[in-house]
Amino acid sequence: MSFRSIVRDVRDSFGSLSRRSFEVRLSGHHRGKSQSSVHELNDQPLIIQHSRWASLPPELLRDVIKRLEASETTWPSRKHVVACAAVCRSWREMCQEIVRSPEFCGKLTFPVSLKQPGPRDGTIQCFIKRDKSNLTYHLFLCLSPALLVENGKFLLSAKRNRRTTCTEYVISMHADNISRSSNTYIGKLRSNFLGTKFIIYDTQPPYTGAMISPPGRTSRRFYSKKVSPKVPTGSYNIAQVTYELNVLGTRGPRRMHCTMHSIPASAIDAGGTVPGQPELLSRSLEDSFRSISFSKSIDQSVEFSSSRFSDIVGSRDDDEEGKERPLVLRNKAPRWHEQLQCWCLNFRGRVTVASVKNFQLIAATQPAAGAPTPSQPAPPEHDKVILQFGKVGKDMFTMDYRYPLSAFQAFAICLSSFDTKLACE
C-alpha cells in the first residue's frame, strides 16, 4: 500500500467517522442553532479515538507524520498534514510534536498559525485582493512567485463598515461570512474620524505581561464562539497605528508608527521571543479538529482543507514579572529619486505600482537604560524590514511579513493604509 494511499484512506475514514458522530449527537439532543455546531462535536472524542488508525504503533505513526511533513511543504498538498492532525487524539499529539510553528519552519499549516509570529530567517509572501463594490478585502497566501496571480490559499478576510465618527474593519477567517456575530470573527480595526489613529482589537488577550487596555463594551455584548469555544471572546487593544498629520502635504510621504502592545521590545533582540496567549497555552489539541472545513481561494477549482483555529502552540515562559516596553515600528523613510522625480523604496521586485499606500516597516530605536548612544549604529535587527505592503495592479497588493508579526497583525496594519486620511495627504 503506497504512502499516498494511506493518507487518502485516513482522510476518508475520518470524514465518515466525523459525520456519523455528528448525526448521533443530533438524534439524542435538541439544541438551538447557535449551540449545535461546536458542542455536539466537542463531546465525541471516543468515537473518533476508536478508529482503526488510533492504534497505529507510535514509531510507525511518527515516521508517517515526519515523511508527510517533509514532502508536503506547500499548499494545496499541505492539506494532508492538517487531515492527519484531525484523525484522533494520538495523531494530534504527534502532529503537535513534529509540525513546528511558522517562526521556525516558515510555513502556515494550521489556522492557529495566523496568530503566531512569522519566520525569523525569511518572509511569508501574501497578497490582498480588494473588492471596492462590497468594501471587502481578502488575504491569500502566495502559491507562486508571480505577482499578478488569481489563485492562492485563503487566509483572512475583512469588511469595512463606515460609521458616523469612525471606520471599522471586521476581520474574519471566513471568505464570505464577515460578521462580528460569526464564530470565525477574530478581531477588528477601528479608526478615528480623521483616519490618523487606528486601534487593532483581538478577540483573545495577549500574554499576561502585555500593556493592554481592559476590554470595552464590545466584549460584554458578544460572547459567541470564536477562535476557541472554551475561551471567552473579548475585545483587547493589542496595537495602535498612528499616522502623522500632514495637512498641506509639505512633509513628504506618509509617516506612520505602530505600537505593538502585545509584543515586547525585547522580542527582536538576540534570544528574544514573543510570548503566547496564556489561555491557549495550557490546553491540549483536544478540540482543535472536531470538524473539517474547506477554505476558499480565488480559483474555485482548488480546495484547501483546514481545521478550526486551534491551539497548536508550544509552551512559553510567562514567568516574567512586570510589564515590558512594547515594540514600536516605524515606516522606512523613502529616498527622493532625482531622475524619476518621486519618492522611492526598494521592495525587491515585490511592488510595481507607485502608490501613497506603499510602505515598509522597521523597528524604531528606543533608547533605554544602558542602551547605545544615538551616535552608535543601531543593531542589525532594527534594520530588517518586518512588514512591507505595496500595489502591483488594480485592487491587487502584496503583503510580506516576518517575525515578530503574525499574519493577523500584519493584515490589520495593512488595512489601515486603505482607509481615507483627511489630514495626512
DOTILUM-610126 format. One line per 2 residues: number of its first residue (from 1); for each residue x, y, z of N, C-alpha, C. Coordinates in steps of 0.2 Angstrom, whole numbers. Layout:
N
NUM) X/Y/Z/X/Y/Z/X/Y/Z  ...
END
This chain:
425
1) 4/-6/0/0/0/0/4/6/0  4/11/-5/8/16/-5/6/21/0
3) 11/26/1/11/31/6/5/36/5  4/38/-1/-1/42/-3/-8/39/-2
5) -8/32/-3/-15/29/-2/-17/28/5  -12/28/10/-13/28/17/-16/34/19
7) -13/40/16/-16/47/18/-23/47/16  -24/45/10/-31/46/7/-36/42/11
9) -34/36/13/-38/31/17/-39/34/24  -34/37/27/-35/41/33/-40/46/33
11) -40/50/28/-44/56/27/-51/54/26  -52/48/22/-59/46/20/-62/43/26
13) -58/39/30/-61/36/36/-63/41/41  -59/46/42/-60/51/47/-66/55/45
15) -67/57/38/-73/60/36/-80/56/38  -80/50/37/-86/46/38/-87/46/46
17) -82/45/50/-82/45/57/-85/51/60  -83/57/57/-85/63/60/-92/65/58
19) -94/63/52/-101/63/50/-106/59/54  -103/53/56/-108/48/59/-108/51/67
21) -103/53/70/-103/56/77/-108/62/77  -108/66/72/-112/72/72/-119/70/72
23) -121/65/68/-128/63/67/-130/60/73  -126/56/77/-128/53/83/-130/58/88
25) -126/64/89/-127/69/94/-134/72/92  -135/74/86/-141/77/84/-147/73/86
27) -147/66/85/-153/62/86/-154/62/94  -149/63/98/-150/62/105/-152/69/109
29) -150/75/106/-150/81/109/-153/86/104  -158/90/107/-161/95/103/-159/102/105
31) -154/105/102/-152/112/104/-154/117/99  -153/123/101/-154/128/96/-148/129/91
33) -150/133/86/-145/133/80/-138/136/83  -139/141/87/-132/144/89/-128/140/93
35) -130/134/96/-126/130/100/-125/123/97  -127/122/91/-126/115/88/-120/113/85
37) -116/118/82/-110/117/78/-105/114/82  -103/117/88/-97/115/91/-98/110/97
39) -103/111/101/-104/107/107/-106/100/105  -109/98/100/-111/91/99/-104/88/97
41) -100/91/93/-93/88/91/-88/88/97  -89/92/101/-84/93/107/-85/87/112
43) -91/83/112/-92/78/116/-91/71/113  -87/71/108/-87/64/104/-79/62/103
45) -75/63/108/-68/61/107/-67/53/106  -72/50/110/-71/42/110/-73/39/103
47) -78/42/100/-80/38/94/-74/39/89  -71/45/88/-65/45/83/-59/42/86
49) -58/42/92/-52/38/95/-52/31/94  -58/28/93/-58/21/92/-58/19/84
51) -56/23/80/-55/21/73/-49/17/73  -48/13/67/-43/8/66/-36/12/66
53) -36/18/64/-30/22/64/-27/24/71  -31/24/76/-29/26/83/-24/22/86
55) -24/15/84/-20/10/87/-14/9/83  -12/14/79/-6/13/75/0/14/80
57) 5/9/79/11/10/83/14/17/83  17/19/89/19/26/89/25/27/84
59) 30/22/84/35/23/80/33/23/72  29/19/70/26/20/63/23/26/62
61) 19/28/67/15/35/66/20/41/66  25/41/70/30/46/69/33/46/63
63) 35/40/60/38/40/53/33/43/48  27/41/48/22/43/43/21/51/44
65) 21/54/50/20/61/50/26/65/48  32/62/50/38/65/48/39/65/40
67) 37/60/37/38/59/30/33/64/26  27/64/29/22/69/26/24/76/27
69) 26/78/33/28/85/34/34/87/30  39/82/28/44/84/24/43/84/17
71) 38/80/15/36/80/7/31/85/5  26/86/10/20/91/8/22/98/11
73) 26/102/7/29/108/10/25/114/8  21/113/3/17/119/0/9/117/0
75) 5/122/-1/-2/121/-2/-3/120/-10  -8/117/-12/-13/113/-8/-11/106/-5
77) -5/104/-7/-4/97/-4/-3/97/3  -2/103/7/-1/103/14/-7/101/18
79) -13/101/14/-19/100/17/-19/92/20  -15/88/18/-14/81/20/-11/81/28
81) -7/86/29/-4/87/36/-10/89/41  -14/93/39/-20/95/43/-25/89/44
83) -26/85/38/-30/80/39/-27/74/44  -21/73/44/-18/69/49/-19/71/56
85) -18/78/57/-19/80/64/-27/80/66  -31/79/61/-38/78/63/-41/71/64
87) -36/66/64/-39/59/64/-41/57/71  -37/58/76/-38/57/83/-33/60/88
89) -34/59/94/-30/62/99/-23/60/98  -21/54/97/-14/52/97/-11/55/91
91) -15/56/85/-12/59/79/-11/66/80  -16/69/84/-15/76/85/-9/78/89
93) -8/74/94/-2/75/99/5/74/95  5/69/90/11/68/86/12/73/81
95) 7/76/79/7/82/74/10/88/78  8/89/84/10/94/88/17/94/90
97) 20/88/90/27/87/92/31/88/86  29/86/80/33/86/74/32/93/70
99) 26/95/69/25/101/65/26/107/69  31/111/67/33/117/70/29/123/68
101) 30/128/72/26/135/71/30/138/65  26/143/62/29/147/57/36/151/58
103) 37/152/65/43/156/67/49/151/65  49/145/65/54/140/65/54/137/58
105) 48/135/55/48/132/49/46/136/43  43/142/44/42/146/39/36/144/35
107) 31/140/37/26/138/34/19/139/38  14/141/34/7/141/38/4/135/37
109) 2/131/42/-1/125/42/-8/125/44  -9/126/51/-15/126/54/-18/133/55
111) -24/134/56/-27/141/57/-23/145/63  -21/141/68/-18/145/73/-11/148/71
113) -9/146/65/-3/149/63/-4/157/61  -10/159/60/-12/166/58/-11/170/64
115) -10/168/70/-9/172/76/-2/170/79  2/167/75/9/165/78/14/170/74
117) 19/171/77/24/175/73/27/172/67  29/176/62/31/174/56/38/171/57
119) 42/169/51/48/166/51/54/171/53  59/169/57/64/173/58/69/174/52
121) 70/169/48/75/169/43/72/171/36  66/173/36/63/174/29/57/178/30
123) 53/178/25/47/181/25/41/176/22  35/178/24/29/174/21/26/179/16
125) 26/177/10/23/181/5/16/180/4  12/185/4/5/185/3/2/191/-1
127) -4/191/-3/-7/196/-7/-14/197/-5  -16/204/-6/-23/206/-4/-26/208/-10
129) -32/205/-10/-37/207/-16/-43/212/-13  -43/217/-16/-48/222/-14/-54/222/-18
131) -60/222/-15/-67/222/-19/-70/229/-17  -70/234/-21/-72/241/-19/-80/240/-19
133) -83/236/-23/-91/236/-23/-93/234/-17  -90/229/-14/-93/226/-7/-89/228/-1
135) -84/233/-2/-80/235/3/-76/229/7  -74/224/4/-71/219/7/-64/218/4
137) -60/215/9/-53/213/7/-51/206/9  -48/202/5/-46/195/6/-39/194/6
139) -36/191/11/-29/190/11/-28/182/9  -23/181/4/-21/175/2/-14/174/3
141) -12/167/4/-5/165/4/-3/164/-4  3/167/-5/5/166/-12/8/159/-13
143) 5/156/-19/7/149/-21/12/149/-26  14/155/-29/19/155/-34/23/162/-34
145) 29/163/-36/32/169/-36/29/175/-40  25/173/-45/22/178/-49/18/183/-45
147) 18/189/-47/14/195/-43/7/195/-45  5/195/-51/-2/195/-53/-4/188/-54
149) -7/185/-49/-10/178/-50/-17/178/-47  -21/174/-49/-28/174/-47/-30/168/-43
151) -25/165/-40/-26/159/-35/-21/159/-30  -24/157/-24/-19/157/-18/-23/154/-12
153) -20/152/-7/-23/149/-1/-26/155/3  -33/154/4/-36/159/8/-34/159/15
155) -33/165/18/-31/166/25/-36/170/29  -37/176/27/-42/180/31/-45/185/26
157) -51/188/29/-55/192/25/-57/198/30  -59/204/27/-61/210/31/-66/213/27
159) -70/217/31/-75/221/28/-76/228/31  -76/233/27/-76/240/30/-83/242/31
161) -84/245/37/-90/247/39/-89/255/41  -92/259/38/-92/266/39/-97/268/44
163) -95/272/49/-99/274/55/-99/282/55  -102/285/59/-103/292/59/-96/295/61
165) -93/292/66/-87/295/69/-81/291/68  -81/285/65/-75/281/64/-77/276/58
167) -72/273/56/-72/267/52/-70/261/55  -73/255/54/-72/249/57/-71/244/52
169) -65/240/53/-64/234/48/-65/228/52  -70/223/51/-71/217/54/-67/212/51
171) -63/208/54/-58/203/52/-61/196/53  -61/192/48/-64/185/49/-60/180/46
173) -61/174/48/-57/168/45/-61/165/39  -67/168/38/-72/165/33/-72/170/27
175) -72/167/21/-71/172/15/-77/176/14  -83/173/16/-90/177/14/-93/179/20
177) -93/175/26/-97/177/32/-92/181/36  -92/188/35/-88/193/38/-92/197/43
179) -93/194/49/-98/197/54/-95/196/61  -96/201/65/-94/200/72/-98/195/76
181) -104/193/73/-108/188/77/-106/181/74  -101/180/69/-99/174/67/-94/171/71
183) -94/164/71/-89/160/75/-82/161/72  -82/164/66/-75/165/63/-72/172/64
185) -76/176/68/-73/183/69/-67/182/74  -62/185/72/-56/185/76/-53/192/78
187) -56/197/76/-53/204/78/-56/209/73  -54/215/75/-56/221/71/-51/227/71
189) -52/232/67/-48/238/66/-52/244/66  -51/248/71/-55/254/71/-51/261/71
191) -54/265/67/-50/272/66/-54/277/69  -51/283/70/-54/289/72/-57/293/66
193) -60/299/67/-64/302/62/-59/304/57  -53/307/58/-48/309/53/-44/304/50
195) -45/298/52/-41/292/49/-33/293/51  -32/296/56/-25/296/58/-23/291/64
197) -27/288/67/-26/284/73/-30/278/72  -27/272/72/-31/265/72/-29/261/78
199) -34/257/80/-33/253/85/-35/246/83  -30/241/84/-31/234/82/-34/230/89
201) -40/227/88/-43/223/93/-42/216/92  -41/212/97/-40/205/96/-46/202/101
203) -49/196/99/-54/193/102/-51/189/109  -45/188/109/-42/185/114/-36/189/117
205) -35/189/124/-30/193/127/-23/191/125  -18/195/125/-11/193/124/-8/190/130
207) -2/190/130/2/187/136/1/192/142  2/189/148/0/192/155/4/199/156
209) 10/199/153/14/205/154/13/211/150  8/210/145/7/215/140/4/221/143
211) 5/227/140/2/233/141/-4/234/137  -10/232/140/-16/232/136/-21/236/140
213) -26/238/136/-32/241/139/-37/236/141  -41/237/146/-46/232/148/-51/232/142
215) -54/226/141/-59/225/136/-65/230/137  -68/233/131/-73/238/131/-80/235/131
217) -85/239/130/-92/236/130/-93/231/125  -89/231/119/-90/226/114/-89/219/117
219) -84/218/121/-83/211/124/-88/209/129  -92/214/132/-98/212/136/-104/210/132
221) -104/212/126/-110/211/122/-110/205/118  -104/203/116/-103/197/111/-99/192/115
223) -103/186/116/-100/180/119/-101/174/114  -101/175/108/-102/169/103/-96/166/103
225) -96/160/100/-90/155/100/-85/157/94  -80/160/96/-75/162/91/-69/157/91
227) -63/160/90/-57/155/89/-57/149/93  -59/149/99/-59/143/103/-65/143/107
229) -69/138/107/-76/138/111/-75/138/118  -69/137/121/-68/137/128/-65/143/131
231) -63/148/126/-60/154/128/-65/160/127  -67/164/132/-72/169/131/-69/174/127
233) -74/177/122/-72/181/117/-72/188/120  -67/192/119/-67/199/121/-65/204/116
235) -63/210/117/-60/215/113/-54/218/116  -49/216/115/-42/218/118/-38/222/113
237) -36/228/116/-32/233/112/-25/230/112  -23/227/106/-16/224/106/-11/228/102
239) -13/233/98/-9/238/94/-12/244/92  -8/249/91/-11/256/89/-6/258/83
241) -10/260/77/-6/263/72/-8/270/71  -3/274/71/-3/282/70/0/284/64
243) -4/289/61/-1/292/55/0/300/57  6/302/55/7/309/57/3/314/53
245) 1/320/56/-3/325/52/2/328/46  -1/329/41/2/332/35/-3/335/31
247) -6/341/33/-12/344/30/-11/346/23  -5/350/23/-3/353/16/1/349/12
249) 3/343/14/7/339/10/14/341/10  17/346/14/23/348/14/28/344/17
251) 26/339/21/31/334/24/33/328/21  31/328/14/33/322/10/28/316/11
253) 30/310/10/25/304/10/23/303/18  18/298/18/15/297/24/21/294/29
255) 19/296/36/24/294/41/19/290/46  21/284/48/17/280/52/21/277/58
257) 18/276/63/21/272/69/16/267/71  18/261/73/14/256/76/17/254/83
259) 13/254/87/15/252/94/11/245/96  15/240/96/13/233/97/12/232/104
261) 7/233/107/6/232/114/7/224/116  6/220/112/6/213/113/13/210/112
263) 18/214/109/24/211/108/29/216/112  33/213/116/38/217/120/44/219/115
265) 47/225/117/53/227/113/58/222/113  59/218/118/65/213/118/64/208/113
267) 58/207/110/57/201/106/62/201/100  64/207/98/68/207/92/76/207/94
269) 77/207/100/84/206/102/86/199/102  93/198/102/95/191/102/93/187/107
271) 90/181/106/87/177/111/80/179/113  77/185/110/70/187/112/65/183/109
273) 59/182/112/53/179/110/47/183/111  42/180/107/35/183/108/31/179/112
275) 29/181/118/25/177/122/18/175/119  16/169/121/10/167/118/4/169/123
277) -2/167/120/-8/169/124/-9/164/130  -10/166/136/-10/161/141/-16/157/141
279) -21/159/139/-27/154/139/-27/149/134  -22/149/129/-22/144/124/-16/139/126
281) -11/142/130/-5/138/131/-6/131/135  -11/132/140/-12/126/144/-16/121/141
283) -20/122/136/-24/117/133/-21/113/128  -24/107/128/-21/102/123/-25/103/116
285) -24/99/112/-26/99/105/-33/96/104  -36/94/110/-42/90/110/-48/93/106
287) -49/100/106/-54/102/102/-52/106/96  -46/104/93/-44/108/88/-47/105/81
289) -48/99/81/-50/96/74/-56/92/75  -62/95/78/-68/91/79/-72/91/72
291) -70/96/68/-74/96/61/-69/99/56  -69/97/50/-65/99/45/-69/104/40
293) -67/110/38/-70/114/34/-65/115/28  -68/118/23/-65/120/17/-64/127/16
295) -58/130/15/-57/137/14/-57/138/7  -59/144/5/-59/146/-2/-53/150/-5
297) -52/149/-11/-47/153/-15/-51/156/-20  -47/161/-24/-50/164/-29/-51/159/-35
299) -47/154/-36/-48/149/-41/-52/144/-37  -58/143/-39/-63/139/-36/-62/132/-38
301) -57/130/-42/-56/123/-44/-51/120/-39  -48/124/-35/-43/122/-30/-46/122/-23
303) -47/117/-19/-49/117/-12/-44/115/-7  -44/119/-1/-39/118/4/-43/116/10
305) -41/110/13/-45/109/19/-41/112/25  -44/114/30/-41/117/36/-45/116/42
307) -42/116/48/-46/115/54/-48/121/57  -52/121/63/-54/127/66/-48/130/69
309) -48/136/70/-42/140/74/-41/137/80  -35/134/81/-34/130/87/-28/132/91
311) -26/128/95/-21/130/100/-15/125/99  -12/124/93/-6/120/91/0/125/93
313) 1/126/99/7/130/101/10/128/106  17/128/106/21/126/112/21/130/118
315) 23/128/123/23/132/129/28/137/129  27/142/132/32/148/133/32/150/140
317) 38/153/141/39/155/148/36/162/150  31/162/154/27/168/155/28/170/163
319) 34/168/165/35/170/172/38/177/173  39/181/168/42/187/168/37/192/172
321) 41/195/177/37/200/181/37/207/178  32/210/180/31/217/177/29/217/170
323) 29/223/167/27/225/160/33/227/157  34/225/151/39/227/147/37/232/142
325) 42/236/139/40/241/134/38/238/128  33/240/125/30/237/119/35/239/113
327) 35/235/108/38/236/102/35/241/98  39/246/95/37/251/91/40/250/84
329) 36/250/79/38/250/72/37/257/69  41/259/64/40/265/60/41/263/53
331) 38/267/49/39/266/41/46/268/39  49/265/35/56/266/32/55/272/28
333) 59/277/29/59/284/25/61/282/18  57/284/13/59/284/6/64/289/4
335) 68/288/-1/73/292/-4/70/296/-10  72/302/-11/70/305/-17/74/304/-23
337) 71/302/-28/75/300/-35/75/306/-39  80/308/-41/81/314/-45/79/313/-52
339) 80/308/-55/79/306/-62/71/305/-63  68/301/-58/61/299/-58/57/305/-55
341) 60/309/-51/56/314/-48/51/311/-44  52/307/-39/47/303/-35/51/300/-29
343) 47/299/-24/50/295/-18/50/288/-20  56/285/-18/57/278/-20/59/273/-13
345) 57/267/-13/59/262/-9/61/256/-12  65/252/-10/67/246/-13/63/240/-10
347) 58/238/-14/54/232/-12/56/226/-15  62/226/-18/65/220/-21/60/216/-26
349) 57/220/-30/53/217/-35/46/215/-33  44/216/-27/38/214/-25/32/219/-25
351) 34/225/-27/29/231/-28/31/234/-35  26/235/-39/27/238/-46/23/244/-48
353) 19/246/-43/15/252/-45/16/257/-39  17/263/-41/18/269/-36/11/270/-33
355) 11/271/-27/5/272/-23/7/275/-16  3/280/-14/4/283/-7/3/277/-2
357) 0/272/-3/-1/267/2/5/262/3  10/262/-2/15/258/-1/19/260/5
359) 22/255/9/26/256/15/30/250/16  36/251/20/40/246/24/40/248/31
361) 40/243/35/40/244/42/46/241/45  50/245/49/56/243/53/55/244/60
363) 59/241/64/59/243/72/62/250/73  58/254/77/61/260/79/65/259/85
365) 71/263/85/76/263/90/73/266/96  73/263/102/71/266/108/76/266/113
367) 79/271/115/84/272/120/82/270/127  86/266/130/84/264/137/90/264/141
369) 89/262/147/95/262/152/100/257/150  106/260/149/112/255/146/112/254/139
371) 107/258/135/107/257/128/112/261/125  114/259/118/119/263/115/117/270/114
373) 122/275/113/121/282/112/118/282/105  115/288/103/112/289/96/118/289/91
375) 124/291/93/129/291/88/132/284/86  130/279/90/132/272/88/127/269/84
377) 129/265/79/124/262/74/119/257/78  113/257/75/108/253/78/110/245/76
379) 108/241/80/109/234/79/106/231/72  108/226/69/105/224/63/98/222/63
381) 96/220/69/89/218/69/84/224/68  86/230/70/82/236/69/82/238/61
383) 86/235/57/86/237/50/82/233/46  80/227/48/77/222/44/69/225/43
385) 67/224/37/60/225/35/56/220/38  51/222/43/47/217/46/41/216/42
387) 38/221/39/32/221/35/33/226/29  31/223/23/31/228/18/24/227/14
389) 21/232/11/15/232/8/15/237/2  12/234/-4/13/239/-9/8/236/-15
391) 7/240/-20/2/239/-25/6/236/-31  2/231/-34/5/228/-40/0/228/-46
393) -6/230/-45/-11/230/-50/-17/233/-47  -22/234/-52/-29/236/-49/-32/232/-44
395) -33/235/-38/-36/231/-32/-31/225/-30  -25/225/-32/-21/219/-30/-14/222/-27
397) -13/219/-21/-7/222/-16/-4/216/-14  3/217/-13/7/212/-10/8/213/-2
399) 8/208/2/10/209/9/15/204/11  21/206/13/26/201/15/28/203/23
401) 27/198/27/29/199/34/34/194/37  36/195/42/41/191/46/40/192/53
403) 44/188/57/45/189/64/46/196/66  43/199/71/39/196/76/31/196/75
405) 29/199/69/22/200/67/19/193/65  13/193/67/9/187/64/5/189/58
407) 2/185/55/-2/186/49/-8/191/50  -11/190/56/-17/194/58/-15/201/60
409) -9/202/63/-7/208/65/-5/212/58  -1/209/54/1/212/48/-5/214/43
411) -10/210/43/-16/211/39/-19/217/42  -20/218/48/-24/223/51/-20/230/50
413) -13/230/50/-9/236/49/-10/238/42  -10/233/37/-11/235/30/-18/238/29
415) -23/235/32/-30/238/31/-30/245/33  -26/248/38/-26/255/40/-23/259/34
417) -19/256/30/-17/260/24/-22/261/19  -27/257/18/-33/258/14/-37/264/15
419) -38/265/22/-43/270/24/-41/277/22  -46/281/21/-45/288/19/-43/292/25
421) -37/296/23/-34/300/29/-35/307/27  -39/311/30/-41/318/28/-35/323/29
423) -31/321/34/-26/326/36/-19/324/36  -18/318/31/-11/315/31/-9/316/24
425) -13/318/19/-11/318/12/-12/325/9
END
